[in-house]
Amino acid sequence: MDKFSKDIWKKILPFDKEVTPSPARKRKASREEPPCLDHWTPPILLERAAYLRKLAKLSDGSASETLHEYPQHHTMLSFRNRDGVVEQHAEFADLFYVLDGRAVLVTGGEIVGARIIAPGEVRGASIDGGLRQELRVGDMAHVPAGLPHQMLLSGDRTLTCFVIKIKEKSLSE
């Protein structure tokens, strides 16, 4: 690994050992820890996404990692090279910021093949109906809690997003 990459990993992972690409450690904010500033630049996030790209090739076409957990939200980095499943979160909104690539975000409509995977979490195969919005580099999209959504990619396109999952009440409540 070259010096530039090592410097980036040292900024991402706060410890003095030899740094190698591996999933980020989940950090939870606690009452004992003093508040701290978390700062990620697009180049650092895209360097991190290169690792997720490799993981996605070995799995179902997507990989993500939690960067930091806070009391009412958490931040994630997400990479995908295939269509995503439909997701519906009862207690979390998703705020997507596109770092690289493009996709179509489908929201609303009816979930086809809906199944509950955990309390407040529904997944499905596709969305019947719904609004389609193309997302490109630099775009931001807010999906409120309770709104079904799915990322669709075409051809050999990929998508890398910085995601903020925000705790909030569902639209239906």
Rosetta constraint file for C-alpha pairs under 8 A:
AtomPair CA 1 CA 5 HARMONIC 6.36 0.50
AtomPair CA 1 CA 6 HARMONIC 6.71 0.50
AtomPair CA 1 CA 20 HARMONIC 7.96 0.50
AtomPair CA 2 CA 6 HARMONIC 6.37 0.50
AtomPair CA 3 CA 7 HARMONIC 6.15 0.50
AtomPair CA 4 CA 8 HARMONIC 6.42 0.50
AtomPair CA 5 CA 9 HARMONIC 6.27 0.50
AtomPair CA 6 CA 10 HARMONIC 6.13 0.50
AtomPair CA 6 CA 19 HARMONIC 6.35 0.50
AtomPair CA 6 CA 20 HARMONIC 7.60 0.50
AtomPair CA 7 CA 11 HARMONIC 6.40 0.50
AtomPair CA 8 CA 12 HARMONIC 6.35 0.50
AtomPair CA 8 CA 44 HARMONIC 6.46 0.50
AtomPair CA 9 CA 13 HARMONIC 5.88 0.50
AtomPair CA 9 CA 19 HARMONIC 6.15 0.50
AtomPair CA 9 CA 20 HARMONIC 7.29 0.50
AtomPair CA 9 CA 21 HARMONIC 7.42 0.50
AtomPair CA 10 CA 14 HARMONIC 6.11 0.50
AtomPair CA 10 CA 15 HARMONIC 7.00 0.50
AtomPair CA 10 CA 16 HARMONIC 7.53 0.50
AtomPair CA 10 CA 19 HARMONIC 6.65 0.50
AtomPair CA 12 CA 44 HARMONIC 7.75 0.50
AtomPair CA 13 CA 19 HARMONIC 7.94 0.50
AtomPair CA 13 CA 24 HARMONIC 7.09 0.50
AtomPair CA 13 CA 25 HARMONIC 7.82 0.50
AtomPair CA 21 CA 51 HARMONIC 6.84 0.50
AtomPair CA 22 CA 51 HARMONIC 7.52 0.50
AtomPair CA 23 CA 65 HARMONIC 6.91 0.50
AtomPair CA 24 CA 65 HARMONIC 6.86 0.50
AtomPair CA 24 CA 66 HARMONIC 7.29 0.50
AtomPair CA 24 CA 67 HARMONIC 6.50 0.50
AtomPair CA 25 CA 66 HARMONIC 7.92 0.50
AtomPair CA 25 CA 67 HARMONIC 7.36 0.50
AtomPair CA 26 CA 66 HARMONIC 6.13 0.50
AtomPair CA 26 CA 67 HARMONIC 6.24 0.50
AtomPair CA 26 CA 68 HARMONIC 5.91 0.50
AtomPair CA 26 CA 69 HARMONIC 7.11 0.50
AtomPair CA 27 CA 67 HARMONIC 7.26 0.50
AtomPair CA 27 CA 68 HARMONIC 5.08 0.50
AtomPair CA 27 CA 69 HARMONIC 5.87 0.50
AtomPair CA 28 CA 68 HARMONIC 6.31 0.50
AtomPair CA 28 CA 69 HARMONIC 4.66 0.50
AtomPair CA 28 CA 70 HARMONIC 6.06 0.50
AtomPair CA 29 CA 33 HARMONIC 6.72 0.50
AtomPair CA 29 CA 35 HARMONIC 7.92 0.50
AtomPair CA 29 CA 68 HARMONIC 7.89 0.50
AtomPair CA 29 CA 69 HARMONIC 6.18 0.50
AtomPair CA 29 CA 70 HARMONIC 5.13 0.50
AtomPair CA 29 CA 71 HARMONIC 6.74 0.50
AtomPair CA 40 CA 44 HARMONIC 6.31 0.50
AtomPair CA 40 CA 45 HARMONIC 6.49 0.50
AtomPair CA 41 CA 45 HARMONIC 6.30 0.50
AtomPair CA 42 CA 46 HARMONIC 5.97 0.50
AtomPair CA 42 CA 99 HARMONIC 6.86 0.50
AtomPair CA 43 CA 47 HARMONIC 6.06 0.50
AtomPair CA 44 CA 48 HARMONIC 6.26 0.50
AtomPair CA 45 CA 49 HARMONIC 6.07 0.50
AtomPair CA 45 CA 77 HARMONIC 7.46 0.50
AtomPair CA 45 CA 162 HARMONIC 7.95 0.50
AtomPair CA 46 CA 50 HARMONIC 6.41 0.50
AtomPair CA 46 CA 99 HARMONIC 7.35 0.50
AtomPair CA 46 CA 100 HARMONIC 7.94 0.50
AtomPair CA 46 CA 160 HARMONIC 7.85 0.50
AtomPair CA 47 CA 51 HARMONIC 7.41 0.50
AtomPair CA 48 CA 52 HARMONIC 6.91 0.50
AtomPair CA 49 CA 53 HARMONIC 6.07 0.50
AtomPair CA 49 CA 77 HARMONIC 7.20 0.50
AtomPair CA 49 CA 78 HARMONIC 7.43 0.50
AtomPair CA 49 CA 79 HARMONIC 6.54 0.50
AtomPair CA 49 CA 160 HARMONIC 7.04 0.50
AtomPair CA 50 CA 54 HARMONIC 6.63 0.50
AtomPair CA 51 CA 55 HARMONIC 6.53 0.50
AtomPair CA 52 CA 56 HARMONIC 6.07 0.50
AtomPair CA 52 CA 62 HARMONIC 7.87 0.50
AtomPair CA 52 CA 63 HARMONIC 5.43 0.50
AtomPair CA 52 CA 64 HARMONIC 6.54 0.50
AtomPair CA 52 CA 78 HARMONIC 7.55 0.50
AtomPair CA 52 CA 79 HARMONIC 6.14 0.50
AtomPair CA 53 CA 57 HARMONIC 6.47 0.50
AtomPair CA 53 CA 62 HARMONIC 7.72 0.50
AtomPair CA 53 CA 63 HARMONIC 7.12 0.50
AtomPair CA 53 CA 79 HARMONIC 6.27 0.50
AtomPair CA 53 CA 80 HARMONIC 7.39 0.50
AtomPair CA 54 CA 58 HARMONIC 6.83 0.50
AtomPair CA 55 CA 59 HARMONIC 6.46 0.50
AtomPair CA 55 CA 62 HARMONIC 7.63 0.50
AtomPair CA 55 CA 63 HARMONIC 6.12 0.50
AtomPair CA 56 CA 60 HARMONIC 6.38 0.50
AtomPair CA 56 CA 61 HARMONIC 4.54 0.50
AtomPair CA 56 CA 62 HARMONIC 4.53 0.50
AtomPair CA 56 CA 63 HARMONIC 5.05 0.50
AtomPair CA 56 CA 79 HARMONIC 7.36 0.50
AtomPair CA 56 CA 80 HARMONIC 6.72 0.50
AtomPair CA 56 CA 81 HARMONIC 7.34 0.50
AtomPair CA 57 CA 61 HARMONIC 5.81 0.50
AtomPair CA 57 CA 62 HARMONIC 7.74 0.50
AtomPair CA 59 CA 63 HARMONIC 7.81 0.50
AtomPair CA 60 CA 82 HARMONIC 7.86 0.50
AtomPair CA 61 CA 80 HARMONIC 5.58 0.50
AtomPair CA 61 CA 81 HARMONIC 5.19 0.50
AtomPair CA 61 CA 82 HARMONIC 5.23 0.50
AtomPair CA 61 CA 83 HARMONIC 8.00 0.50
AtomPair CA 62 CA 78 HARMONIC 7.47 0.50
AtomPair CA 62 CA 79 HARMONIC 5.61 0.50
AtomPair CA 62 CA 80 HARMONIC 4.09 0.50
AtomPair CA 62 CA 81 HARMONIC 6.31 0.50
AtomPair CA 62 CA 82 HARMONIC 6.97 0.50
AtomPair CA 62 CA 84 HARMONIC 7.80 0.50
AtomPair CA 63 CA 78 HARMONIC 5.99 0.50
AtomPair CA 63 CA 79 HARMONIC 5.42 0.50
AtomPair CA 63 CA 80 HARMONIC 6.43 0.50
AtomPair CA 64 CA 76 HARMONIC 6.81 0.50
AtomPair CA 64 CA 77 HARMONIC 5.47 0.50
AtomPair CA 64 CA 78 HARMONIC 4.21 0.50
AtomPair CA 64 CA 79 HARMONIC 6.12 0.50
AtomPair CA 65 CA 76 HARMONIC 5.50 0.50
AtomPair CA 65 CA 77 HARMONIC 5.52 0.50
AtomPair CA 65 CA 78 HARMONIC 6.70 0.50
AtomPair CA 66 CA 74 HARMONIC 7.19 0.50
AtomPair CA 66 CA 75 HARMONIC 5.89 0.50
AtomPair CA 66 CA 76 HARMONIC 4.29 0.50
AtomPair CA 66 CA 77 HARMONIC 6.59 0.50
AtomPair CA 67 CA 74 HARMONIC 7.51 0.50
AtomPair CA 67 CA 75 HARMONIC 5.40 0.50
AtomPair CA 67 CA 76 HARMONIC 5.15 0.50
AtomPair CA 67 CA 77 HARMONIC 6.96 0.50
AtomPair CA 68 CA 74 HARMONIC 5.66 0.50
AtomPair CA 68 CA 75 HARMONIC 5.44 0.50
AtomPair CA 68 CA 76 HARMONIC 7.29 0.50
AtomPair CA 69 CA 73 HARMONIC 6.42 0.50
AtomPair CA 69 CA 74 HARMONIC 4.26 0.50
AtomPair CA 69 CA 75 HARMONIC 6.56 0.50
AtomPair CA 70 CA 74 HARMONIC 5.47 0.50
AtomPair CA 72 CA 166 HARMONIC 6.20 0.50
AtomPair CA 72 CA 167 HARMONIC 5.27 0.50
AtomPair CA 73 CA 164 HARMONIC 6.75 0.50
AtomPair CA 73 CA 165 HARMONIC 5.36 0.50
AtomPair CA 73 CA 166 HARMONIC 4.33 0.50
AtomPair CA 73 CA 167 HARMONIC 5.65 0.50
AtomPair CA 74 CA 164 HARMONIC 5.76 0.50
AtomPair CA 74 CA 165 HARMONIC 5.35 0.50
AtomPair CA 74 CA 166 HARMONIC 6.77 0.50
AtomPair CA 75 CA 162 HARMONIC 7.34 0.50
AtomPair CA 75 CA 163 HARMONIC 5.72 0.50
AtomPair CA 75 CA 164 HARMONIC 4.55 0.50
AtomPair CA 75 CA 165 HARMONIC 6.34 0.50
AtomPair CA 76 CA 162 HARMONIC 5.92 0.50
AtomPair CA 76 CA 163 HARMONIC 4.95 0.50
AtomPair CA 76 CA 164 HARMONIC 6.26 0.50
AtomPair CA 76 CA 165 HARMONIC 7.79 0.50
AtomPair CA 77 CA 160 HARMONIC 7.43 0.50
AtomPair CA 77 CA 161 HARMONIC 5.94 0.50
AtomPair CA 77 CA 162 HARMONIC 4.76 0.50
AtomPair CA 77 CA 163 HARMONIC 5.99 0.50
AtomPair CA 78 CA 159 HARMONIC 7.95 0.50
AtomPair CA 78 CA 160 HARMONIC 5.64 0.50
AtomPair CA 78 CA 161 HARMONIC 5.20 0.50
AtomPair CA 78 CA 162 HARMONIC 6.40 0.50
AtomPair CA 78 CA 163 HARMONIC 7.06 0.50
AtomPair CA 79 CA 158 HARMONIC 7.40 0.50
AtomPair CA 79 CA 159 HARMONIC 5.66 0.50
AtomPair CA 79 CA 160 HARMONIC 4.46 0.50
AtomPair CA 79 CA 161 HARMONIC 6.55 0.50
AtomPair CA 80 CA 84 HARMONIC 7.72 0.50
AtomPair CA 80 CA 158 HARMONIC 5.73 0.50
AtomPair CA 80 CA 159 HARMONIC 5.36 0.50
AtomPair CA 80 CA 160 HARMONIC 6.66 0.50
AtomPair CA 81 CA 153 HARMONIC 7.25 0.50
AtomPair CA 81 CA 156 HARMONIC 7.24 0.50
AtomPair CA 81 CA 157 HARMONIC 6.42 0.50
AtomPair CA 81 CA 158 HARMONIC 4.46 0.50
AtomPair CA 81 CA 159 HARMONIC 6.56 0.50
AtomPair CA 82 CA 152 HARMONIC 7.31 0.50
AtomPair CA 82 CA 153 HARMONIC 5.99 0.50
AtomPair CA 82 CA 158 HARMONIC 7.27 0.50
AtomPair CA 83 CA 150 HARMONIC 7.81 0.50
AtomPair CA 83 CA 151 HARMONIC 5.85 0.50
AtomPair CA 83 CA 152 HARMONIC 4.49 0.50
AtomPair CA 83 CA 153 HARMONIC 5.33 0.50
AtomPair CA 84 CA 150 HARMONIC 5.89 0.50
AtomPair CA 84 CA 151 HARMONIC 5.21 0.50
AtomPair CA 84 CA 152 HARMONIC 6.33 0.50
AtomPair CA 85 CA 123 HARMONIC 6.58 0.50
AtomPair CA 85 CA 124 HARMONIC 5.97 0.50
AtomPair CA 85 CA 125 HARMONIC 5.62 0.50
AtomPair CA 85 CA 126 HARMONIC 6.76 0.50
AtomPair CA 85 CA 150 HARMONIC 5.97 0.50
AtomPair CA 85 CA 151 HARMONIC 7.50 0.50
AtomPair CA 86 CA 111 HARMONIC 7.07 0.50
AtomPair CA 86 CA 122 HARMONIC 7.97 0.50
AtomPair CA 86 CA 123 HARMONIC 5.27 0.50
AtomPair CA 86 CA 124 HARMONIC 4.79 0.50
AtomPair CA 86 CA 125 HARMONIC 5.97 0.50
AtomPair CA 86 CA 126 HARMONIC 5.77 0.50
AtomPair CA 86 CA 127 HARMONIC 6.91 0.50
AtomPair CA 86 CA 148 HARMONIC 6.55 0.50
AtomPair CA 86 CA 149 HARMONIC 5.51 0.50
AtomPair CA 86 CA 150 HARMONIC 4.60 0.50
AtomPair CA 86 CA 151 HARMONIC 7.82 0.50
AtomPair CA 87 CA 121 HARMONIC 7.37 0.50
AtomPair CA 87 CA 122 HARMONIC 5.86 0.50
AtomPair CA 87 CA 123 HARMONIC 4.78 0.50
AtomPair CA 87 CA 124 HARMONIC 6.74 0.50
AtomPair CA 87 CA 148 HARMONIC 5.63 0.50
AtomPair CA 87 CA 149 HARMONIC 5.49 0.50
AtomPair CA 87 CA 150 HARMONIC 6.39 0.50
AtomPair CA 88 CA 120 HARMONIC 7.95 0.50
AtomPair CA 88 CA 121 HARMONIC 5.93 0.50
AtomPair CA 88 CA 122 HARMONIC 5.10 0.50
AtomPair CA 88 CA 123 HARMONIC 6.48 0.50
AtomPair CA 88 CA 145 HARMONIC 7.39 0.50
AtomPair CA 88 CA 146 HARMONIC 5.70 0.50
AtomPair CA 88 CA 147 HARMONIC 5.88 0.50
AtomPair CA 88 CA 148 HARMONIC 4.53 0.50
AtomPair CA 88 CA 149 HARMONIC 6.53 0.50
AtomPair CA 89 CA 93 HARMONIC 7.15 0.50
AtomPair CA 89 CA 120 HARMONIC 5.84 0.50
AtomPair CA 89 CA 121 HARMONIC 4.97 0.50
AtomPair CA 89 CA 122 HARMONIC 6.66 0.50
AtomPair CA 89 CA 145 HARMONIC 5.59 0.50
AtomPair CA 89 CA 146 HARMONIC 5.40 0.50
AtomPair CA 89 CA 147 HARMONIC 7.35 0.50
AtomPair CA 89 CA 148 HARMONIC 7.73 0.50
AtomPair CA 89 CA 170 HARMONIC 7.91 0.50
AtomPair CA 90 CA 120 HARMONIC 4.74 0.50
AtomPair CA 90 CA 121 HARMONIC 6.44 0.50
AtomPair CA 90 CA 145 HARMONIC 5.40 0.50
AtomPair CA 90 CA 146 HARMONIC 4.74 0.50
AtomPair CA 90 CA 169 HARMONIC 7.00 0.50
AtomPair CA 90 CA 170 HARMONIC 5.22 0.50
AtomPair CA 91 CA 120 HARMONIC 6.81 0.50
AtomPair CA 91 CA 145 HARMONIC 5.61 0.50
AtomPair CA 91 CA 146 HARMONIC 7.23 0.50
AtomPair CA 91 CA 167 HARMONIC 5.64 0.50
AtomPair CA 91 CA 168 HARMONIC 5.31 0.50
AtomPair CA 91 CA 169 HARMONIC 5.33 0.50
AtomPair CA 91 CA 170 HARMONIC 5.83 0.50
AtomPair CA 92 CA 144 HARMONIC 7.32 0.50
AtomPair CA 92 CA 145 HARMONIC 4.86 0.50
AtomPair CA 92 CA 146 HARMONIC 7.77 0.50
AtomPair CA 92 CA 165 HARMONIC 5.88 0.50
AtomPair CA 92 CA 166 HARMONIC 5.18 0.50
AtomPair CA 92 CA 167 HARMONIC 4.51 0.50
AtomPair CA 92 CA 168 HARMONIC 5.48 0.50
AtomPair CA 92 CA 169 HARMONIC 7.32 0.50
AtomPair CA 92 CA 170 HARMONIC 7.63 0.50
AtomPair CA 93 CA 142 HARMONIC 7.13 0.50
AtomPair CA 93 CA 143 HARMONIC 5.53 0.50
AtomPair CA 93 CA 144 HARMONIC 4.45 0.50
AtomPair CA 93 CA 145 HARMONIC 4.25 0.50
AtomPair CA 93 CA 146 HARMONIC 7.76 0.50
AtomPair CA 93 CA 165 HARMONIC 5.65 0.50
AtomPair CA 93 CA 166 HARMONIC 5.05 0.50
AtomPair CA 93 CA 167 HARMONIC 6.46 0.50
AtomPair CA 93 CA 168 HARMONIC 6.51 0.50
AtomPair CA 94 CA 142 HARMONIC 5.85 0.50
AtomPair CA 94 CA 143 HARMONIC 5.09 0.50
AtomPair CA 94 CA 144 HARMONIC 6.61 0.50
AtomPair CA 94 CA 145 HARMONIC 7.44 0.50
AtomPair CA 94 CA 163 HARMONIC 6.63 0.50
AtomPair CA 94 CA 164 HARMONIC 5.86 0.50
AtomPair CA 94 CA 165 HARMONIC 4.77 0.50
AtomPair CA 94 CA 166 HARMONIC 6.39 0.50
AtomPair CA 95 CA 140 HARMONIC 7.00 0.50
AtomPair CA 95 CA 141 HARMONIC 5.69 0.50
AtomPair CA 95 CA 142 HARMONIC 4.43 0.50
AtomPair CA 95 CA 143 HARMONIC 6.27 0.50
AtomPair CA 95 CA 163 HARMONIC 5.54 0.50
AtomPair CA 95 CA 164 HARMONIC 5.03 0.50
AtomPair CA 95 CA 165 HARMONIC 6.41 0.50
AtomPair CA 95 CA 166 HARMONIC 7.65 0.50
AtomPair CA 96 CA 140 HARMONIC 5.41 0.50
AtomPair CA 96 CA 141 HARMONIC 5.16 0.50
AtomPair CA 96 CA 142 HARMONIC 6.42 0.50
AtomPair CA 96 CA 161 HARMONIC 6.08 0.50
AtomPair CA 96 CA 162 HARMONIC 5.98 0.50
AtomPair CA 96 CA 163 HARMONIC 4.72 0.50
AtomPair CA 96 CA 164 HARMONIC 6.69 0.50
AtomPair CA 97 CA 138 HARMONIC 6.58 0.50
AtomPair CA 97 CA 139 HARMONIC 5.86 0.50
AtomPair CA 97 CA 140 HARMONIC 4.44 0.50
AtomPair CA 97 CA 141 HARMONIC 6.72 0.50
AtomPair CA 97 CA 161 HARMONIC 5.37 0.50
AtomPair CA 97 CA 162 HARMONIC 5.14 0.50
AtomPair CA 97 CA 163 HARMONIC 6.33 0.50
AtomPair CA 98 CA 102 HARMONIC 7.64 0.50
AtomPair CA 98 CA 135 HARMONIC 7.15 0.50
AtomPair CA 98 CA 136 HARMONIC 6.28 0.50
AtomPair CA 98 CA 137 HARMONIC 4.94 0.50
AtomPair CA 98 CA 138 HARMONIC 5.39 0.50
AtomPair CA 98 CA 139 HARMONIC 5.54 0.50
AtomPair CA 98 CA 140 HARMONIC 6.45 0.50
AtomPair CA 98 CA 159 HARMONIC 7.36 0.50
AtomPair CA 98 CA 160 HARMONIC 6.11 0.50
AtomPair CA 98 CA 161 HARMONIC 4.51 0.50
AtomPair CA 98 CA 162 HARMONIC 6.53 0.50
AtomPair CA 99 CA 137 HARMONIC 5.38 0.50
AtomPair CA 99 CA 138 HARMONIC 6.25 0.50
AtomPair CA 99 CA 159 HARMONIC 7.82 0.50
AtomPair CA 99 CA 160 HARMONIC 5.50 0.50
AtomPair CA 99 CA 161 HARMONIC 5.33 0.50
AtomPair CA 99 CA 162 HARMONIC 6.84 0.50
AtomPair CA 100 CA 136 HARMONIC 7.45 0.50
AtomPair CA 100 CA 137 HARMONIC 5.27 0.50
AtomPair CA 100 CA 158 HARMONIC 7.72 0.50
AtomPair CA 100 CA 159 HARMONIC 5.80 0.50
AtomPair CA 100 CA 160 HARMONIC 5.02 0.50
AtomPair CA 100 CA 161 HARMONIC 7.06 0.50
AtomPair CA 101 CA 136 HARMONIC 6.32 0.50
AtomPair CA 101 CA 137 HARMONIC 6.18 0.50
AtomPair CA 101 CA 157 HARMONIC 6.58 0.50
AtomPair CA 101 CA 158 HARMONIC 5.29 0.50
AtomPair CA 101 CA 159 HARMONIC 4.51 0.50
AtomPair CA 101 CA 160 HARMONIC 6.36 0.50
AtomPair CA 102 CA 134 HARMONIC 7.22 0.50
AtomPair CA 102 CA 135 HARMONIC 5.44 0.50
AtomPair CA 102 CA 136 HARMONIC 4.59 0.50
AtomPair CA 102 CA 137 HARMONIC 6.72 0.50
AtomPair CA 102 CA 153 HARMONIC 7.30 0.50
AtomPair CA 102 CA 157 HARMONIC 6.85 0.50
AtomPair CA 102 CA 158 HARMONIC 6.61 0.50
AtomPair CA 102 CA 159 HARMONIC 5.55 0.50
AtomPair CA 103 CA 134 HARMONIC 5.82 0.50
AtomPair CA 103 CA 135 HARMONIC 5.37 0.50
AtomPair CA 103 CA 136 HARMONIC 6.95 0.50
AtomPair CA 103 CA 151 HARMONIC 6.28 0.50
AtomPair CA 103 CA 152 HARMONIC 5.55 0.50
AtomPair CA 103 CA 153 HARMONIC 4.90 0.50
AtomPair CA 103 CA 154 HARMONIC 7.41 0.50
AtomPair CA 103 CA 157 HARMONIC 7.72 0.50
AtomPair CA 103 CA 158 HARMONIC 7.61 0.50
AtomPair CA 103 CA 159 HARMONIC 6.54 0.50
AtomPair CA 104 CA 132 HARMONIC 6.28 0.50
AtomPair CA 104 CA 133 HARMONIC 5.44 0.50
AtomPair CA 104 CA 134 HARMONIC 4.28 0.50
AtomPair CA 104 CA 135 HARMONIC 5.89 0.50
AtomPair CA 104 CA 151 HARMONIC 5.74 0.50
AtomPair CA 104 CA 152 HARMONIC 5.05 0.50
AtomPair CA 104 CA 153 HARMONIC 6.48 0.50
AtomPair CA 105 CA 132 HARMONIC 5.74 0.50
AtomPair CA 105 CA 133 HARMONIC 5.21 0.50
AtomPair CA 105 CA 134 HARMONIC 6.17 0.50
AtomPair CA 105 CA 135 HARMONIC 6.83 0.50
AtomPair CA 105 CA 149 HARMONIC 6.85 0.50
AtomPair CA 105 CA 150 HARMONIC 5.75 0.50
AtomPair CA 105 CA 151 HARMONIC 4.71 0.50
AtomPair CA 105 CA 152 HARMONIC 6.36 0.50
AtomPair CA 106 CA 127 HARMONIC 7.47 0.50
AtomPair CA 106 CA 130 HARMONIC 6.05 0.50
AtomPair CA 106 CA 131 HARMONIC 5.44 0.50
AtomPair CA 106 CA 132 HARMONIC 4.53 0.50
AtomPair CA 106 CA 133 HARMONIC 6.44 0.50
AtomPair CA 106 CA 149 HARMONIC 5.42 0.50
AtomPair CA 106 CA 150 HARMONIC 5.19 0.50
AtomPair CA 106 CA 151 HARMONIC 6.43 0.50
AtomPair CA 106 CA 152 HARMONIC 7.58 0.50
AtomPair CA 107 CA 127 HARMONIC 7.93 0.50
AtomPair CA 107 CA 130 HARMONIC 5.22 0.50
AtomPair CA 107 CA 131 HARMONIC 5.25 0.50
AtomPair CA 107 CA 132 HARMONIC 6.70 0.50
AtomPair CA 107 CA 143 HARMONIC 7.79 0.50
AtomPair CA 107 CA 147 HARMONIC 6.66 0.50
AtomPair CA 107 CA 148 HARMONIC 5.58 0.50
AtomPair CA 107 CA 149 HARMONIC 4.37 0.50
AtomPair CA 107 CA 150 HARMONIC 6.69 0.50
AtomPair CA 108 CA 127 HARMONIC 7.65 0.50
AtomPair CA 108 CA 129 HARMONIC 7.34 0.50
AtomPair CA 108 CA 130 HARMONIC 4.49 0.50
AtomPair CA 108 CA 131 HARMONIC 6.36 0.50
AtomPair CA 108 CA 147 HARMONIC 5.76 0.50
AtomPair CA 108 CA 148 HARMONIC 5.21 0.50
AtomPair CA 108 CA 149 HARMONIC 6.52 0.50
AtomPair CA 109 CA 127 HARMONIC 5.97 0.50
AtomPair CA 109 CA 128 HARMONIC 5.52 0.50
AtomPair CA 109 CA 129 HARMONIC 4.65 0.50
AtomPair CA 109 CA 130 HARMONIC 4.04 0.50
AtomPair CA 109 CA 131 HARMONIC 7.57 0.50
AtomPair CA 109 CA 148 HARMONIC 7.23 0.50
AtomPair CA 110 CA 127 HARMONIC 5.48 0.50
AtomPair CA 110 CA 128 HARMONIC 5.08 0.50
AtomPair CA 110 CA 129 HARMONIC 6.64 0.50
AtomPair CA 110 CA 130 HARMONIC 7.44 0.50
AtomPair CA 110 CA 148 HARMONIC 7.71 0.50
AtomPair CA 111 CA 123 HARMONIC 8.00 0.50
AtomPair CA 111 CA 124 HARMONIC 5.87 0.50
AtomPair CA 111 CA 125 HARMONIC 7.37 0.50
AtomPair CA 111 CA 126 HARMONIC 6.05 0.50
AtomPair CA 111 CA 127 HARMONIC 4.77 0.50
AtomPair CA 111 CA 128 HARMONIC 6.37 0.50
AtomPair CA 111 CA 148 HARMONIC 7.05 0.50
AtomPair CA 112 CA 124 HARMONIC 5.77 0.50
AtomPair CA 112 CA 125 HARMONIC 5.73 0.50
AtomPair CA 112 CA 126 HARMONIC 5.23 0.50
AtomPair CA 112 CA 127 HARMONIC 5.73 0.50
AtomPair CA 112 CA 128 HARMONIC 6.55 0.50
AtomPair CA 113 CA 123 HARMONIC 7.95 0.50
AtomPair CA 113 CA 124 HARMONIC 4.95 0.50
AtomPair CA 113 CA 125 HARMONIC 5.60 0.50
AtomPair CA 113 CA 126 HARMONIC 7.40 0.50
AtomPair CA 114 CA 122 HARMONIC 6.44 0.50
AtomPair CA 114 CA 123 HARMONIC 5.60 0.50
AtomPair CA 114 CA 124 HARMONIC 4.34 0.50
AtomPair CA 114 CA 125 HARMONIC 7.25 0.50
AtomPair CA 115 CA 122 HARMONIC 5.56 0.50
AtomPair CA 115 CA 123 HARMONIC 5.50 0.50
AtomPair CA 115 CA 124 HARMONIC 6.22 0.50
AtomPair CA 116 CA 120 HARMONIC 7.60 0.50
AtomPair CA 116 CA 121 HARMONIC 5.88 0.50
AtomPair CA 116 CA 122 HARMONIC 4.45 0.50
AtomPair CA 116 CA 123 HARMONIC 6.43 0.50
AtomPair CA 117 CA 121 HARMONIC 5.78 0.50
AtomPair CA 117 CA 122 HARMONIC 5.85 0.50
AtomPair CA 117 CA 123 HARMONIC 6.81 0.50
AtomPair CA 118 CA 122 HARMONIC 7.30 0.50
AtomPair CA 126 CA 150 HARMONIC 7.45 0.50
AtomPair CA 127 CA 148 HARMONIC 7.85 0.50
AtomPair CA 127 CA 149 HARMONIC 7.77 0.50
AtomPair CA 127 CA 150 HARMONIC 7.54 0.50
AtomPair CA 135 CA 139 HARMONIC 5.93 0.50
AtomPair CA 135 CA 140 HARMONIC 7.77 0.50
AtomPair CA 143 CA 147 HARMONIC 6.57 0.50
AtomPair CA 143 CA 149 HARMONIC 7.50 0.50
AtomPair CA 144 CA 170 HARMONIC 7.16 0.50
AtomPair CA 144 CA 171 HARMONIC 7.05 0.50
AtomPair CA 145 CA 168 HARMONIC 6.44 0.50
AtomPair CA 145 CA 169 HARMONIC 6.33 0.50
AtomPair CA 145 CA 170 HARMONIC 4.50 0.50
AtomPair CA 145 CA 171 HARMONIC 6.25 0.50
AtomPair CA 146 CA 170 HARMONIC 4.62 0.50
AtomPair CA 146 CA 171 HARMONIC 5.59 0.50
AtomPair CA 146 CA 172 HARMONIC 6.74 0.50
AtomPair CA 147 CA 170 HARMONIC 7.87 0.50
AtomPair CA 147 CA 171 HARMONIC 7.32 0.50
AtomPair CA 153 CA 157 HARMONIC 6.02 0.50
AtomPair CA 153 CA 158 HARMONIC 6.87 0.50
AtomPair CA 153 CA 159 HARMONIC 7.85 0.50
AtomPair CA 169 CA 173 HARMONIC 6.65 0.50
